[in-house]
Amino acid sequence: TALPENPAQPALDAARELTDPVAQRRALVEVAARHPRSCAAWAELAALANDPVDAYAYARVGYHRGLDQLRQAGWRGSGYVRWAEPTNHGFLRSLDALRRAAAAIGEDEEETRCAEFLMQLDPGGPWNRD
């Protein structure tokens, strides 16, 4: 299953190019506010978060936004969602960020669930390398 194109992608690309961390975060917050369905925007915010609770919250939003979009694309709760499809990156990065944030705050069961889910979605994804 592949997610549809992300209409926020050009704004996300521009935000990623910013070298000042404060300006970059501000730009990403604006992207998420304008495009709240963009799981990639939430994944970027989770990656930049200095606090694991903030990262957890951003990642959870991105994960749930991605699940909604996957279901709209015909995914029925099982089957592959491959990293090789660039439009899936935001969802998969959100899920991986949720896994890492859950570990950081001691949510061991959720960390395990997220890790298992990532492996079910794409056993060859980049999360299998850390």
N, C-alpha and C positions, 0 to 999 in steps of 0.2 A: 504494500500500500504506500502511496506517496501523497504527501500533503500538497495542497495547491500552492501556487506561487505566493510569496509573501509581499503584499503591497508596500510594506515598510522597508523592504530590502535596500533601496537607494539611500534612505535616511540612516539606516543602520550602518551601511558601508561608510557614509560620510562621518558618522560618529566614531567609528573604529579608527579612522585616520587622524583624529585629534590626538595631539601628544600631551596636552595638559589633562591630568586625571580628573580634575574638578570639572573642566569644560566637557570632557568626554562623558562623565556621569550625568551631568546636567542635560546633555544632548540625548542620552539614552532614556532618561526619565521623560523627556519631551516626546520621544518616539513612542514609548510605552503608553503615554497619555493619549496620543493621537491615534495609536493603533493597538488598543488593549488586547486584541485577539492575536497579536504577533508573539508566538511563543519564543521566537528568536530574540526579541527585545527583552523579555523577562530572563532568558538565559544569559544574555550579556550583563544585565544588572546583577544577577546572582554571581557571575564570575568576578565582578568588580567589588562586590560587597566585602567590607572589612570585618563585619560581624557575622558569625555563623547563623544567628537567628534571622538576620536580614536576608542572607543568602538562601536560607530555608524558605522564607516567605516568597521571595522572588521566584525561586525554582518551582515551588508548588503551584504558583499561578501559571507559569509557563507550561508546566506539565498538564494541568487541567485544561488549559486553553488548547493544547495540542491534542489531548484525548477527544475533546469536542470536535475538532476539525477532522481527526482521523475517522470518527464515527460518521461524520457528514460525507466523508470520501468513500464510505462503504466498508470500512474496517469493522469487524464484529467482535473485537476483544481478543482475537488470537490471529496469529499469522505474522509474517515478517513485516517490519518497518525498517528498511535498510538504510544504513549510513551512506551508501553509494549514491543515494538519491539526495541531492543537495537541499531540496525543499523539506526534507525530514530532519535536517541538522538542528533546527531550533527546538523541536520537541525532544529529540534524543539528548541534546545538550542540557535541556531543562531536567530531564529525568536523571541524567548523570550528576548534575549539580545537586539535585535533591538527595541522591544517594550520598554524596560527599558531605552535604550539610547535615543530613541525618546522623552520619557517623560523628561529625564534630560536636553535635549536641547530645550524643548518647542515645539516640533513637535506633538501637541496634536492630530491632525487628524490621523497621522501615528500611534501614540500609540494606538488609538482606533481601527484602522484597524488591527493592529497586534494582539491586544487582542481578537478581534472578530474572526480572522483567527485561532488563537490557539484554541479557544473554538470549532470552527467548525471541526478542525482536530482531536482533542481529548478532549472532555469536562471534562474528569477525570484526565488530566495531572497535573503535579506538579505546573505549573504556576497559577492554579486556587486556590492556597493556600496562596498567599501573599497579 
